[in-house]
Amino acid sequence: GSWAPSTVLSAFSRELCGISQAQVDAAPDLRQVLRSFLAWLQAQGLAAPDGGKDESSGRWCFATWTDADIGNTLVAQLEAYNIDLPRCFTDWVDLKQLYRRHYKHGPQGGLQKCVEYLGLKFEGRAHNGLVDARNTARLAAHMARDGFVFRRPTRSIDPRSGRMFGDRRARL
């Protein structure tokens, strides 16, 4: 089998995310998850077989709530597993920065408060990865319906060095 770092959850992480050590222990290996996700992206016409973007149907990038998801957490996890960052992850939209720009006030209280500020119902438990991803997607769709035009990524990663670059202030 492949080498996998030991992951022992802290009490803080278990409480914040509502995840148990048993769930982490039973989860598939990151290599398997990444392969499955890239295959899914490819089936949607979004990724090329080499892990790069397929933009034949239009430009796209991931949307995250802060830079931490891709720029810090994913990069660190892939380094721990000695896995190269797939090229489709090298740029993204930091929705938290764009929210501030579009609505002319800073997001106060995190993703859940921002979703609720717009009159949407936050669906699920905050800090659950899938729940936060779905609510981030709903927020991005709401911003687009409100007239925000997503022109380009706000942040990028140099795939060789793993260092982030781009304008944190999101002057788009």
C-alpha positions as CSV (number, residue, x, y, z in Angstrom):
1,G,0.0,0.0,0.0
2,S,0.9,3.6,-0.2
3,W,2.5,5.6,2.7
4,A,-0.1,7.7,4.6
5,P,0.6,10.2,7.4
6,S,-1.0,9.4,10.7
7,T,-4.0,11.6,11.4
8,V,-5.1,11.9,14.9
9,L,-7.8,14.5,15.4
10,S,-7.6,17.0,18.2
11,A,-10.6,17.5,20.5
12,F,-10.9,21.0,18.9
13,S,-11.2,19.5,15.4
14,R,-13.6,16.8,16.4
15,E,-15.9,19.4,18.0
16,L,-15.5,22.1,15.3
17,C,-16.1,19.8,12.4
18,G,-18.4,17.2,13.9
19,I,-16.1,14.4,12.7
20,S,-15.0,11.3,14.6
21,Q,-11.7,9.6,14.7
22,A,-13.4,6.5,13.4
23,Q,-14.6,8.4,10.3
24,V,-11.1,9.6,9.6
25,D,-9.7,6.1,10.2
26,A,-12.2,4.5,7.8
27,A,-11.8,7.2,5.1
28,P,-10.2,6.3,1.8
29,D,-6.5,7.2,1.3
30,L,-5.9,10.8,-0.1
31,R,-4.4,9.3,-3.3
32,Q,-7.7,7.4,-3.9
33,V,-9.8,10.4,-3.2
34,L,-7.8,12.6,-5.4
35,R,-7.9,10.1,-8.3
36,S,-11.7,9.8,-7.9
37,F,-12.2,13.6,-7.8
38,L,-10.0,14.1,-10.9
39,A,-11.9,11.4,-12.7
40,W,-15.2,13.1,-11.8
41,L,-13.9,16.5,-13.0
42,Q,-12.8,14.8,-16.2
43,A,-16.3,13.2,-16.6
44,Q,-17.8,16.7,-16.2
45,G,-15.5,18.0,-19.0
46,L,-13.5,20.2,-16.5
47,A,-10.2,18.3,-16.3
48,A,-7.8,16.8,-18.8
49,P,-6.3,13.3,-18.3
50,D,-3.1,14.9,-17.0
51,G,-4.9,16.8,-14.1
52,G,-4.8,20.1,-15.9
53,K,-7.9,22.1,-16.7
54,D,-10.1,21.4,-19.7
55,E,-11.5,24.7,-20.6
56,S,-12.9,23.8,-24.0
57,S,-16.4,24.6,-22.7
58,G,-15.3,27.8,-21.0
59,R,-13.0,29.1,-18.3
60,W,-13.4,27.9,-14.8
61,C,-11.6,27.7,-11.4
62,F,-12.5,26.6,-7.9
63,A,-14.2,28.9,-5.5
64,T,-13.1,28.7,-1.9
65,W,-14.0,30.7,1.3
66,T,-10.5,32.0,2.0
67,D,-7.2,30.9,0.6
68,A,-6.7,28.2,3.3
69,D,-8.5,25.3,1.6
70,I,-6.2,25.1,-1.4
71,G,-3.4,27.4,-0.7
72,N,-2.5,26.0,2.8
73,T,-4.4,22.8,3.6
74,L,-4.5,20.9,0.3
75,V,-0.9,21.9,-0.5
76,A,0.3,20.7,3.0
77,Q,-1.6,17.4,2.7
78,L,-0.2,16.7,-0.8
79,E,3.3,17.4,0.4
80,A,2.8,15.0,3.4
81,Y,1.7,12.3,0.9
82,N,4.4,13.3,-1.6
83,I,1.8,13.9,-4.3
84,D,2.2,16.6,-6.9
85,L,-0.5,19.3,-6.9
86,P,-2.7,18.7,-10.0
87,R,-2.6,21.7,-12.3
88,C,-6.4,22.2,-12.1
89,F,-5.8,23.4,-8.5
90,T,-3.2,26.1,-9.3
91,D,-5.7,29.0,-9.3
92,W,-8.9,29.8,-7.5
93,V,-11.4,32.5,-6.5
94,D,-11.3,33.5,-2.8
95,L,-15.0,34.2,-2.4
96,K,-14.5,35.9,0.9
97,Q,-12.5,38.7,-0.7
98,L,-14.9,39.0,-3.6
99,Y,-17.9,39.1,-1.2
100,R,-16.3,42.1,0.5
101,R,-15.8,43.8,-2.9
102,H,-19.3,43.1,-4.2
103,Y,-21.4,43.8,-1.1
104,K,-19.2,46.7,0.1
105,H,-18.7,45.4,3.6
106,G,-16.5,42.9,5.1
107,P,-17.8,39.4,5.8
108,Q,-18.3,39.3,9.6
109,G,-18.7,36.0,11.4
110,G,-17.6,33.6,8.6
111,L,-19.3,31.8,5.8
112,Q,-22.5,31.0,7.7
113,K,-23.1,34.7,8.7
114,C,-22.4,35.9,5.2
115,V,-24.9,33.4,3.6
116,E,-27.5,34.4,6.1
117,Y,-26.8,38.1,5.6
118,L,-28.0,37.6,2.0
119,G,-31.2,36.1,3.1
120,L,-30.2,32.5,2.3
121,K,-30.6,29.7,4.8
122,F,-27.3,28.1,5.7
123,E,-27.8,24.4,5.1
124,G,-26.1,21.9,7.4
125,R,-23.4,22.0,10.1
126,A,-20.8,24.8,9.7
127,H,-17.2,23.5,9.3
128,N,-18.3,20.2,7.7
129,G,-16.3,20.2,4.5
130,L,-19.2,19.1,2.2
131,V,-21.7,21.4,3.9
132,D,-19.3,24.4,3.6
133,A,-18.6,23.5,-0.1
134,R,-22.3,23.5,-0.9
135,N,-22.9,26.7,0.9
136,T,-19.9,28.4,-0.8
137,A,-21.3,27.3,-4.2
138,R,-24.7,28.7,-3.3
139,L,-23.1,32.0,-2.3
140,A,-21.2,32.2,-5.6
141,A,-24.3,31.5,-7.5
142,H,-26.2,34.2,-5.5
143,M,-23.4,36.7,-6.2
144,A,-23.6,36.0,-9.9
145,R,-27.4,36.4,-9.9
146,D,-26.8,39.7,-8.0
147,G,-24.7,40.9,-11.0
148,F,-21.1,40.0,-9.9
149,V,-19.0,39.0,-12.8
150,F,-16.2,36.5,-12.0
151,R,-13.5,37.6,-14.4
152,R,-10.4,35.8,-13.2
153,P,-8.9,33.9,-10.2
154,T,-7.9,35.9,-7.2
155,R,-5.0,33.7,-6.1
156,S,-2.7,31.1,-7.7
157,I,0.0,28.6,-6.7
158,D,3.3,28.0,-8.4
159,P,3.1,24.3,-8.8
160,R,6.9,23.9,-8.4
161,S,7.4,25.9,-5.2
162,G,3.9,25.5,-3.7
163,R,3.9,29.3,-2.9
164,M,0.7,31.3,-3.3
165,F,0.7,34.5,-5.3
166,G,-2.0,37.0,-6.4
167,D,-3.8,40.0,-5.1
168,R,-5.3,39.3,-1.7
169,R,-7.4,42.4,-2.0
170,A,-9.1,41.1,-5.1
171,R,-9.1,44.2,-7.2
172,L,-11.0,42.7,-10.1
